Amino acid sequence: MIQNLSLTADQIEILYFREVANSDEILDCIRQRNFPAAVLDGNTFLNIFQFLVAAQIATLNAFRGKLVTLDVFSEIVFCLSAGKNVREAFSTFGFQSSSKSAVVVLVNPDPNTKEFILKKFVCAEVLETNEDMAKYCNEQHLMQLYQIELQELNESTLLDAIITRIAARVAL
């Protein structure tokens, strides 16, 4: 699914890989900086919108020359966090050797990049729509990650609470 982000005119595509069998290999590629996308633990997924917001912030930071991390892909992982600790953001949201699913965020992908990524993952299924991905969301886990209390959900949705935390970190 390609989304156009209006402020930077970047194209964002998001893929969800289920039951990843080669997590160690993927993690090695990421660590060697041989992976042309942001790769996140699939347990951080609620809605494509949260990744679009993180990608928008990351691409704006890159455009402004204000990256906190090394590149726009690592910045996307960092931007998902509600905090400002880079190491904590990567240990919480980044893809790990124990990850069984992955969310991959591509920025301005060309067909070769997407093909490269699709070939790299050994998995049971690749999902490209929000509706298909949402079936695998663990809301309780996300509430813990973002420290969201049940009372807060009386006034807003879980997605709104998550986006608020992502956006509030930028303002601090």
Phi, psi and omega in degrees: 000120180258132178239140176263123177265120193293324187291322181248357180061024177277145175265131181240132175235138183236130178237146178239122181253122181261144176052059180291128183260347183238048182302319181298318180296317179297316180297322176299316178298319180295313182297327179276001180061037179250031182228112187276049180195165172274132180239122184239156175296132181296342178286357179265006186272131167236310186206146179306329183303322181297325179284328176294320178295313179299319179294322178297314179298315182296315181291327175294319177299318179295315179301321181276355183071031185239035179294138175273329181255190186283329182207176184295330181290315177290331177295325177298316178299313180299320184291343176288339184283149174274349182252181182250010180269113184297314181300317179295321179299317180290323179287334180272314189253338183287157178293136182236166177295338178272355182293132179256349174218159184219144169251127179245126180248117179257138178247124182050053185287141170261165182303326180294321180295313180297317179298317178302313182293317179298326179285331183291323185276130169256111186209170181282327188199146174243125180249142182233003179240148182302320182297318179292320182292322185300337179299338186254013180286137175249091186298322179298318179298317180294323177297322177291315181302317184262006179052056180257127179269153180303323180301325180297328181285352172288336184254340182209174178273165177298319178299316178300319180295319179293313181297322178300317180292320178296313182290325182294327179297324180293324183285339184283000000 
